[in-house]
Amino acid sequence: MNSNGLNAVSYLVGTLLDLYITAVMLRILLQWVRADFYNPVCQFLVKVTNPLLVPLRRAVPAFGRLGTAAVILMLALEFFSVWIISRLGSNPLGPAQILVFSVTKLAATLLMTYFFLIIAAVILSWVGAQLRHPVIPLVYQLTEPVLRPVRRLIPPIAGFDLSPIFALIAIRFLLLLLGW
């Protein structure tokens, strides 16, 4: 296969696995904030992630509210994704390098997810107050645990909540520390 074909396959495999990993991550986050699992978005995530999670949950016990099986699934899928892309490339990585890159990529995915969720929450606060879409309460539920500590440090000033700005700055700082 030529270079363009390898790039296309690498892109396709990476994108599909990244989408599935993000679905598993969102399921973990929604479970963590105790979202309403009768919400259609939550039901979608449950149906999409159950085929791989249910068998793994039988073998891996959960620790508290953290879905250990889901975390292991994310790490395994990320490891597999990086391994496949590494093998398709010209300079394959070793197992230790793949593991480090996988953990770093998962951390970056989590931070980017929160970055976009906070931007969505800000936009929804301006225009979406009257909308009744099932995603809206989930966005607020997911962003509240991140924004609440920032609000304690920086309370609203003259009715303006600046916590999203400072949370976005902190997330971008962490992404830069990760090298993303």
N, CA, C and O of each residue as an XYZ file, in Angstrom:
720
protein
N       0.854     -1.173      0.000
C       0.000      0.000      0.000
C       0.902      1.239      0.000
O       1.912      1.285      0.701
N       0.522      2.230     -0.790
C       1.342      3.436     -0.873
C       1.144      4.339      0.341
O       0.322      4.046      1.209
N       1.886      5.419      0.399
C       1.871      6.331      1.547
C       0.492      6.949      1.762
O       0.039      7.081      2.899
N      -0.175      7.327      0.671
C      -1.510      7.919      0.799
C      -2.512      6.916      1.349
O      -3.367      7.268      2.162
N      -2.409      5.679      0.911
C      -3.301      4.638      1.413
C      -3.081      4.366      2.889
O      -4.040      4.189      3.639
N      -1.809      4.331      3.317
C      -1.514      4.130      4.748
C      -2.015      5.297      5.579
O      -2.546      5.102      6.672
N      -1.849      6.511      5.065
C      -2.353      7.684      5.779
C      -3.872      7.634      5.912
O      -4.419      7.971      6.962
N      -4.546      7.216      4.854
C      -6.006      7.144      4.891
C      -6.473      6.082      5.891
O      -7.397      6.322      6.667
N      -5.837      4.916      5.870
C      -6.198      3.848      6.804
C      -5.896      4.278      8.239
O      -6.695      4.045      9.146
N      -4.744      4.904      8.434
C      -4.359      5.384      9.758
C      -5.373      6.403     10.280
O      -5.766      6.357     11.446
N      -5.789      7.318      9.412
C      -6.784      8.318      9.778
C      -8.108      7.659     10.155
O      -8.710      7.995     11.176
N      -8.555      6.722      9.327
C      -9.840      6.068      9.560
C      -9.842      5.277     10.867
O     -10.765      5.398     11.672
N      -8.809      4.471     11.071
C      -8.718      3.664     12.303
C      -8.628      4.579     13.521
O      -9.333      4.371     14.509
N      -7.764      5.591     13.453
C      -7.601      6.506     14.578
C      -8.878      7.247     14.911
O      -9.233      7.372     16.083
N      -9.574      7.740     13.898
C     -10.802      8.504     14.122
C     -11.900      7.634     14.718
O     -12.555      8.035     15.679
N     -12.105      6.445     14.155
C     -13.163      5.569     14.670
C     -12.887      5.143     16.112
O     -13.795      5.137     16.943
N     -11.650      4.792     16.406
C     -11.317      4.409     17.781
C     -11.412      5.611     18.726
O     -11.872      5.466     19.859
N     -10.988      6.781     18.279
C     -11.102      7.982     19.119
C     -12.556      8.319     19.423
O     -12.875      8.725     20.541
N     -13.433      8.155     18.450
C     -14.858      8.404     18.694
C     -15.415      7.433     19.733
O     -16.168      7.836     20.619
N     -15.049      6.168     19.628
C     -15.538      5.176     20.589
C     -14.955      5.435     21.979
O     -15.661      5.319     22.981
N     -13.679      5.783     22.039
C     -13.044      6.093     23.329
C     -13.721      7.297     23.972
O     -13.930      7.320     25.185
N     -14.063      8.297     23.164
C     -14.759      9.477     23.690
C     -16.145      9.099     24.196
O     -16.598      9.643     25.203
N     -16.824      8.180     23.521
C     -18.137      7.720     23.991
C     -18.010      7.031     25.343
O     -18.828      7.257     26.234
N     -16.987      6.193     25.502
C     -16.759      5.521     26.793
C     -16.421      6.561     27.860
O     -16.900      6.473     28.991
N     -15.598      7.545     27.499
C     -15.223      8.591     28.455
C     -16.449      9.399     28.887
O     -16.606      9.701     30.070
N     -17.313      9.749     27.938
C     -18.530     10.481     28.289
C     -19.433      9.645     29.183
O     -20.074     10.176     30.090
N     -19.487      8.361     28.937
C     -20.299      7.480     29.804
C     -19.752      7.509     31.229
O     -20.525      7.595     32.183
N     -18.432      7.437     31.386
C     -17.819      7.495     32.717
C     -18.135      8.828     33.379
O     -18.514      8.868     34.550
N     -17.982      9.918     32.636
C     -18.223     11.247     33.197
C     -19.686     11.430     33.592
O     -19.981     12.007     34.639
N     -20.594     10.941     32.763
C     -22.021     11.051     33.091
C     -22.376     10.200     34.299
O     -23.235     10.573     35.098
N     -21.721      9.068     34.429
C     -21.930      8.234     35.616
C     -21.372      8.957     36.841
O     -21.971      8.912     37.916
N     -20.234      9.618     36.682
C     -19.585     10.326     37.782
C     -20.453     11.473     38.303
O     -20.521     11.692     39.513
N     -21.122     12.213     37.399
C     -21.972     13.326     37.826
C     -23.403     12.878     38.111
O     -24.270     13.700     38.408
N     -23.640     11.582     38.020
C     -24.955     10.988     38.281
C     -26.044     11.600     37.404
O     -27.085     12.051     37.881
N     -25.763     11.595     36.125
C     -26.721     12.126     35.158
C     -27.921     11.197     35.066
O     -27.859     10.031     35.454
N     -29.000     11.735     34.548
C     -30.223     10.962     34.341
C     -29.999      9.994     33.185
O     -29.906     10.420     32.034
N     -29.910      8.702     33.475
C     -29.622      7.738     32.431
C     -30.844      7.393     31.596
O     -30.767      6.534     30.717
N     -31.972      8.048     31.854
C     -33.119      7.913     30.971
C     -33.087      8.983     29.887
O     -33.923      8.982     28.983
N     -32.131      9.886     29.977
C     -31.919     10.893     28.943
C     -31.548     10.157     27.648
O     -30.756      9.216     27.693
N     -32.098     10.562     26.505
C     -31.807      9.862     25.243
C     -30.312      9.825     24.887
O     -29.838      8.845     24.312
N     -29.582     10.870     25.222
C     -28.144     10.885     24.937
C     -27.437      9.830     25.783
O     -26.560      9.120     25.290
N     -27.812      9.731     27.037
C     -27.227      8.706     27.911
C     -27.585      7.310     27.422
O     -26.747      6.408     27.432
N     -28.821      7.135     26.997
C     -29.240      5.835     26.479
C     -28.440      5.458     25.233
O     -28.075      4.296     25.051
N     -28.171      6.439     24.383
C     -27.344      6.193     23.204
C     -25.945      5.722     23.614
O     -25.436      4.735     23.082
N     -25.328      6.435     24.565
C     -23.976      6.071     25.012
C     -23.954      4.683     25.655
O     -23.005      3.923     25.462
N     -24.984      4.359     26.406
C     -25.062      3.036     27.035
C     -25.157      1.956     25.964
O     -24.457      0.946     26.035
N     -26.019      2.164     24.974
C     -26.191      1.144     23.927
C     -24.932      0.984     23.069
O     -24.616     -0.119     22.624
N     -24.225      2.076     22.843
C     -23.018      2.008     22.015
C     -21.865      1.347     22.769
O     -21.084      0.604     22.174
N     -21.752      1.607     24.051
C     -20.599      1.118     24.812
C     -20.837     -0.234     25.493
O     -19.875     -0.902     25.872
N     -22.071     -0.640     25.652
C     -22.362     -1.902     26.341
C     -21.731     -3.145     25.714
O     -21.280     -4.020     26.454
N     -21.677     -3.267     24.377
C     -21.121     -4.511     23.818
C     -19.707     -4.836     24.304
O     -19.374     -6.011     24.454
N     -18.878     -3.843     24.551
C     -17.537     -4.116     25.062
C     -17.453     -4.014     26.580
O     -16.627     -4.682     27.202
N     -18.300     -3.183     27.180
C     -18.216     -2.970     28.619
C     -18.836     -4.080     29.450
O     -18.291     -4.447     30.491
N     -19.948     -4.612     29.017
C     -20.645     -5.620     29.827
C     -19.774     -6.853     30.074
O     -19.665     -7.283     31.222
N     -19.151     -7.438     29.052
C     -18.287     -8.599     29.337
C     -17.095     -8.236     30.229
O     -16.677     -9.035     31.067
N     -16.557     -7.039     30.046
C     -15.412     -6.621     30.849
C     -15.806     -6.377     32.306
O     -15.012     -6.620     33.215
N     -17.023     -5.899     32.525
C     -17.495     -5.669     33.902
C     -17.638     -6.966     34.687
O     -17.525     -6.969     35.913
N     -17.881     -8.047     33.996
C     -17.981     -9.338     34.685
C     -16.640     -9.759     35.256
O     -16.585    -10.457     36.268
N     -15.553     -9.338     34.611
C     -14.210     -9.745     35.031
C     -13.518     -8.715     35.924
O     -12.635     -9.066     36.706
N     -13.915     -7.445     35.812
C     -13.226     -6.373     36.545
C     -14.192     -5.736     37.536
O     -15.231     -5.212     37.134
N     -13.859     -5.774     38.841
C     -14.750     -5.147     39.826
C     -14.645     -3.621     39.778
O     -13.619     -3.066     39.383
N     -15.714     -2.968     40.183
C     -15.736     -1.502     40.234
C     -15.208     -1.028     41.584
O     -15.364     -1.705     42.600
N     -14.582      0.146     41.576
C     -14.105      0.780     42.802
C     -14.895      2.053     43.017
O     -14.661      3.048     42.331
N     -15.826      2.040     43.956
C     -16.642      3.221     44.243
C     -17.484      3.600     43.041
O     -18.071      2.747     42.375
N     -17.532      4.917     42.775
C     -18.315      5.414     41.640
C     -17.562      5.297     40.319
O     -18.139      5.502     39.252
N     -16.285      4.969     40.391
C     -15.482      4.879     39.178
C     -15.722      3.542     38.484
O     -15.582      2.485     39.098
N     -16.077      3.591     37.225
C     -16.248      2.379     36.445
C     -14.887      1.871     35.992
O     -14.382      2.267     34.942
N     -14.305      0.996     36.792
C     -12.954      0.507     36.525
C     -12.880     -0.187     35.172
O     -11.899     -0.028     34.445
N     -13.901     -0.947     34.835
C     -13.913     -1.649     33.551
C     -13.878     -0.655     32.398
O     -13.199     -0.889     31.398
N     -14.596      0.439     32.525
C     -14.615      1.451     31.466
C     -13.255      2.122     31.325
O     -12.812      2.403     30.212
N     -12.593      2.378     32.446
C     -11.258      2.986     32.390
C     -10.280      2.025     31.719
O      -9.475      2.438     30.885
N     -10.349      0.753     32.080
C      -9.472     -0.250     31.460
C      -9.779     -0.364     29.968
O      -8.865     -0.486     29.153
N     -11.056     -0.326     29.610
C     -11.439     -0.385     28.206
C     -10.879      0.809     27.436
O     -10.337      0.647     26.342
N     -11.007      2.001     28.004
C     -10.457      3.187     27.336
C      -8.955      3.059     27.133
O      -8.443      3.328     26.046
N      -8.258      2.652     28.172
C      -6.806      2.526     28.078
C      -6.412      1.456     27.051
O      -5.483      1.655     26.269
N      -7.116      0.336     27.059
C      -6.812     -0.740     26.108
C      -7.092     -0.298     24.669
O      -6.301     -0.576     23.767
N      -8.208      0.385     24.457
C      -8.528      0.851     23.107
C      -7.528      1.903     22.638
O      -7.113      1.904     21.479
N      -7.145      2.796     23.546
C      -6.159      3.827     23.194
C      -4.808      3.186     22.889
O      -4.130      3.574     21.939
N      -4.423      2.203     23.701
C      -3.164      1.481     23.469
C      -3.210      0.812     22.092
O      -2.252      0.899     21.324
N      -4.327      0.144     21.784
C      -4.485     -0.533     20.498
C      -4.436      0.471     19.349
O      -3.797      0.217     18.328
N      -5.111      1.616     19.513
C      -5.129      2.650     18.484
C      -3.726      3.171     18.204
O      -3.315      3.272     17.048
N      -2.995      3.498     19.257
C      -1.631      4.014     19.087
C      -0.730      2.929     18.494
O       0.129      3.217     17.661
N      -0.927      1.692     18.922
C      -0.116      0.593     18.402
C      -0.342      0.407     16.906
O       0.611      0.279     16.137
N      -1.620      0.393     16.495
C      -1.953      0.219     15.077
C      -1.363      1.361     14.251
O      -0.718      1.127     13.229
N      -1.585      2.585     14.695
C      -1.087      3.740     13.945
C       0.435      3.745     13.923
O       1.048      4.126     12.926
N       1.038      3.322     15.024
C       2.493      3.231     15.082
C       3.011      2.201     14.087
O       4.025      2.432     13.428
N       2.332      1.079     13.975
C       2.764      0.028     13.056
C       2.563      0.434     11.598
O       3.331      0.025     10.726
N       1.535      1.234     11.333
C       1.297      1.692      9.968
C       2.310      2.758      9.551
O       2.575      2.951      8.364
N       2.874      3.449     10.555
C       3.851      4.491     10.269
C       5.223      3.923      9.996
O       5.426      2.709     10.013
N       6.159      4.812      9.744
C       7.511      4.377      9.392
C       8.401      4.141     10.611
O       9.456      3.518     10.494
N       7.984      4.633     11.780
C       8.813      4.516     12.979
C       7.989      3.922     14.129
O       7.464      4.675     14.949
N       7.862      2.580     14.210
C       7.037      1.959     15.252
C       7.567      2.259     16.665
O       8.774      2.319     16.897
N       6.627      2.443     17.590
C       6.966      2.717     18.988
C       7.043      1.411     19.770
O       6.447      0.404     19.387
N       7.788      1.447     20.874
C       7.854      0.308     21.776
C       6.666      0.319     22.724
O       5.955      1.321     22.809
N       6.435     -0.788     23.445
C       5.277     -0.881     24.352
C       5.260      0.209     25.431
O       4.195      0.751     25.729
N       6.405      0.539     26.017
C       6.440      1.575     27.055
C       6.089      2.937     26.466
O       5.360      3.714     27.084
N       6.599      3.225     25.286
C       6.291      4.496     24.625
C       4.810      4.572     24.273
O       4.181      5.621     24.408
N       4.268      3.457     23.824
C       2.843      3.427     23.472
C       1.989      3.660     24.714
O       1.000      4.390     24.656
N       2.361      3.051     25.827
C       1.599      3.226     27.070
C       1.641      4.676     27.538
O       0.607      5.240     27.895
N       2.812      5.276     27.539
C       2.942      6.681     27.964
C       2.131      7.587     27.039
O       1.405      8.467     27.501
N       2.259      7.365     25.735
C       1.517      8.189     24.777
C       0.014      7.975     24.928
O      -0.760      8.924     24.803
N      -0.403      6.746     25.193
C      -1.828      6.449     25.365
C      -2.411      7.175     26.570
O      -3.490      7.760     26.481
N      -1.708      7.139     27.687
C      -2.189      7.827     28.898
C      -2.224      9.336     28.663
O      -3.174     10.011     29.058
N      -1.191      9.853     28.022
C      -1.147     11.290     27.724
C      -2.287     11.676     26.788
O      -2.923     12.713     26.974
N      -2.540     10.848     25.792
C      -3.615     11.143     24.840
C      -4.980     11.083     25.514
O      -5.858     11.888     25.202
N      -5.168     10.140     26.431
C      -6.439     10.084     27.170
C      -6.627     11.326     28.039
O      -7.727     11.873     28.111
N      -5.561     11.770     28.694
C      -5.642     12.994     29.501
C      -5.974     14.191     28.620
O      -6.791     15.035     28.990
N      -5.337     14.260     27.455
C      -5.616     15.359     26.531
C      -7.053     15.288     26.014
O      -7.706     16.319     25.854
N      -7.540     14.094     25.756
C      -8.930     13.927     25.300
C      -9.902     14.396     26.371
O     -10.890     15.061     26.062
N      -9.631     14.057     27.622
C     -10.477     14.509     28.720
C     -10.469     16.033     28.814
O     -11.522     16.655     28.952
N      -9.292     16.627     28.740
C      -9.195     18.086     28.829
C      -9.888     18.761     27.643
O     -10.590     19.756     27.820
N      -9.693     18.226     26.443
C     -10.351     18.815     25.270
C     -11.872     18.651     25.345
O     -12.618     19.535     24.923
N     -12.321     17.531     25.879
C     -13.760     17.326     26.062
C     -14.327     18.398     26.975
O     -15.358     18.998     26.672
N     -13.655     18.638     28.093
C     -14.126     19.683     29.009
C     -13.992     21.073     28.401
O     -14.831     21.936     28.657
N     -12.964     21.303     27.610
C     -12.795     22.589     26.945
C     -14.024     22.890     26.088
O     -14.605     23.971     26.185
N     -14.414     21.934     25.252
C     -15.562     22.148     24.370
C     -16.885     22.148     25.128
O     -17.812     22.863     24.748
N     -16.987     21.355     26.196
C     -18.211     21.376     27.005
C     -18.406     22.736     27.674
O     -19.528     23.239     27.739
N     -17.333     23.327     28.167
C     -17.446     24.639     28.809
C     -17.830     25.699     27.790
O     -18.657     26.562     28.080
N     -17.242     25.648     26.599
C     -17.633     26.597     25.549
C     -19.107     26.402     25.203
O     -19.836     27.379     25.034
N     -19.550     25.160     25.099
C     -20.966     24.881     24.810
C     -21.859     25.419     25.918
O     -22.919     25.981     25.643
N     -21.438     25.248     27.176
C     -22.235     25.746     28.305
C     -22.357     27.271     28.259
O     -23.421     27.819     28.547
N     -21.278     27.948     27.901
C     -21.314     29.411     27.797
C     -22.268     29.837     26.693
O     -23.090     30.730     26.894
N     -22.166     29.211     25.538
C     -23.049     29.563     24.421
C     -24.503     29.261     24.781
O     -25.398     30.051     24.482
N     -24.733     28.120     25.422
C     -26.099     27.784     25.836
C     -26.638     28.770     26.867
O     -27.837     29.047     26.883
N     -25.782     29.297     27.717
C     -26.250     30.271     28.703
C     -26.703     31.564     28.027
O     -27.536     32.289     28.572
N     -26.161     31.856     26.846
C     -26.573     33.059     26.121
C     -27.836     32.834     25.304
O     -28.747     33.663     25.318
N     -27.891     31.701     24.586
C     -28.976     31.520     23.620
C     -29.885     30.338     23.914
O     -30.973     30.246     23.346
N     -29.467     29.441     24.783
C     -30.211     28.206     24.939
C     -31.076     28.111     26.168
O     -31.511     27.017     26.528
N     -31.344     29.230     26.830
C     -32.112     29.164     28.070
C     -33.525     28.627     27.839
O     -34.092     27.979     28.718
N     -34.091     28.891     26.672
C     -35.461     28.461     26.397
C     -35.532     27.142     25.623
O     -36.618     26.604     25.407
N     -34.376     26.624     25.206
C     -34.370     25.380     24.441
C     -34.636     24.180     25.353
O     -34.304     24.200     26.538
N     -35.234     23.150     24.786
C     -35.558     21.953     25.570
C     -34.961     20.717     24.913
O     -35.670     19.743     24.659
N     -33.689     20.752     24.642
C     -32.995     19.622     24.030
C     -32.383     18.766     25.132
O     -31.938     19.308     26.144
N     -32.347     17.432     24.966
C     -31.822     16.567     26.031
C     -30.326     16.748     26.320
O     -29.852     16.321     27.372
N     -29.584     17.368     25.411
C     -28.151     17.574     25.637
C     -27.905     18.700     26.643
O     -26.912     18.669     27.370
N     -28.783     19.679     26.692
C     -28.548     20.880     27.497
C     -28.337     20.569     28.977
O     -27.350     21.045     29.537
N     -29.201     19.801     29.646
C     -28.930     19.526     31.054
C     -27.647     18.718     31.266
O     -26.979     18.874     32.288
N     -27.305     17.862     30.313
C     -26.080     17.071     30.442
C     -24.841     17.961     30.371
O     -23.873     17.739     31.098
N     -24.869     18.959     29.504
C     -23.730     19.883     29.399
C     -23.524     20.595     30.731
O     -22.397     20.709     31.212
N     -24.605     21.067     31.318
C     -24.485     21.763     32.605
C     -24.049     20.801     33.719
O     -23.237     21.168     34.569
N     -24.576     19.589     33.719
C     -24.181     18.615     34.742
C     -22.706     18.256     34.626
O     -22.028     18.092     35.640
N     -22.209     18.134     33.415
C     -20.810     17.768     33.223
C     -19.855     18.906     33.556
O     -18.763     18.661     34.068
N     -20.244     20.135     33.277
C     -19.328     21.260     33.508
C     -19.356     21.783     34.941
O     -18.397     22.414     35.387
N     -20.418     21.535     35.648
C     -20.535     22.081     37.010
C     -19.414     21.628     37.951
O     -18.901     22.464     38.695
N     -19.000     20.347     37.964
C     -17.908     19.964     38.870
C     -16.578     20.654     38.560
O     -15.729     20.778     39.442
N     -16.394     21.097     37.332
C     -15.164     21.814     36.966
C     -15.295     23.298     37.301
O     -14.343     23.919     37.776
N     -16.463     23.858     37.056
C     -16.642     25.301     37.258
C     -16.895     25.689     38.716
O     -16.562     26.802     39.122
N     -17.475     24.794     39.500
C     -17.789     25.111     40.895
C     -16.560     25.537     41.702
O     -16.630     26.555     42.390
N     -15.428     24.802     41.653
C     -14.253     25.257     42.417
C     -13.704     26.600     41.928
O     -13.184     27.389     42.717
N     -13.822     26.853     40.631
C     -13.348     28.136     40.100
C     -14.256     29.255     40.594
O     -13.778     30.347     40.901
N     -15.562     28.998     40.675
C     -16.507     30.003     41.181
C     -16.248     30.341     42.645
O     -16.486     31.468     43.079
N     -15.757     29.357     43.409
C     -15.420     29.638     44.807
C     -14.254     30.615     44.901
O     -14.227     31.486     45.771
N     -13.295     30.461     43.999
C     -12.139     31.364     43.987
C     -12.468     32.718     43.389
O     -12.020     33.751     43.886
N     -13.254     32.712     42.319
C     -13.606     33.946     41.613
C     -15.121     34.036     41.520
O     -15.707     33.538     40.559
N     -15.764     34.657     42.495
C     -17.223     34.748     42.456
C     -17.670     35.670     41.312
O     -16.877     36.457     40.796
N     -18.932     35.565     40.925
C     -19.432     36.448     39.865
C     -19.228     37.924     40.227
O     -19.423     38.334     41.371
N     -18.838     38.691     39.238
C     -18.573     40.122     39.420
C     -19.665     40.889     38.687
O     -19.784     40.796     37.465
N     -20.455     41.638     39.429
C     -21.554     42.435     38.874
C     -22.469     41.584     37.985
O     -22.942     42.039     36.944
N     -22.703     40.356     38.413
C     -23.602     39.474     37.680
C     -22.943     38.693     36.554
O     -23.610     37.896     35.894
N     -21.656     38.899     36.317
C     -20.945     38.181     35.259
C     -20.129     37.053     35.865
O     -19.291     37.275     36.739
N     -20.382     35.858     35.397
C     -19.652     34.684     35.857
C     -18.416     34.510     34.984
O     -18.523     34.144     33.813
N     -17.258     34.772     35.549
C     -16.006     34.664     34.809
C     -15.339     33.303     34.965
O     -14.269     33.070     34.403
N     -15.958     32.406     35.718
C     -15.340     31.103     35.956
C     -15.068     30.314     34.674
O     -14.040     29.640     34.603
N     -15.947     30.364     33.647
C     -15.607     29.626     32.426
C     -14.314     30.118     31.767
O     -13.542     29.317     31.240
N     -14.082     31.416     31.794
C     -12.860     31.951     31.177
C     -11.632     31.405     31.882
O     -10.687     30.955     31.233
N     -11.641     31.443     33.203
C     -10.479     30.973     33.955
C     -10.329     29.451     33.873
O      -9.212     28.935     33.894
N     -11.448     28.737     33.779
C     -11.373     27.284     33.606
C     -10.779     26.946     32.236
O      -9.971     26.025     32.119
N     -11.177     27.690     31.206
C     -10.623     27.461     29.874
C      -9.128     27.778     29.829
O      -8.362     27.072     29.175
N      -8.721     28.822     30.513
C      -7.298     29.163     30.578
C      -6.529     28.039     31.267
O      -5.459     27.641     30.806
N      -7.073     27.529     32.370
C      -6.406     26.448     33.103
C      -6.327     25.177     32.256
O      -5.301     24.497     32.245
N      -7.407     24.861     31.551
C      -7.405     23.665     30.700
C      -6.388     23.814     29.584
O      -5.644     22.878     29.292
N      -6.348     24.979     28.961
C      -5.372     25.205     27.887
C      -3.947     25.108     28.428
O      -3.065     24.568     27.761
N      -3.722     25.629     29.631
C      -2.391     25.540     30.286
C      -2.015     24.076     30.478
O      -0.887     23.685     30.177
N      -2.944     23.259     30.976
C      -2.678     21.835     31.187
C      -2.410     21.115     29.871
O      -1.552     20.236     29.801
N      -3.144     21.490     28.834
C      -2.900     20.895     27.514
C      -1.481     21.229     27.017
O      -0.793     20.379     26.451
N      -1.069     22.459     27.236
C       0.274     22.847     26.823
C       1.328     22.103     27.632
O       2.371     21.730     27.096
N       1.063     21.880     28.928
C       1.997     21.092     29.738
C       2.117     19.661     29.214
O       3.189     19.058     29.263
N       1.001     19.130     28.712
C       1.013     17.770     28.155
C       1.684     17.724     26.784
O       1.993     16.649     26.270
N       1.908     18.907     26.196
C       2.514     18.945     24.868
C       1.508     18.814     23.750
O       1.853     18.400     22.643
N       0.273     19.161     24.028
C      -0.786     19.019     23.031
C      -1.048     20.326     22.349
O      -1.910     20.404     21.474
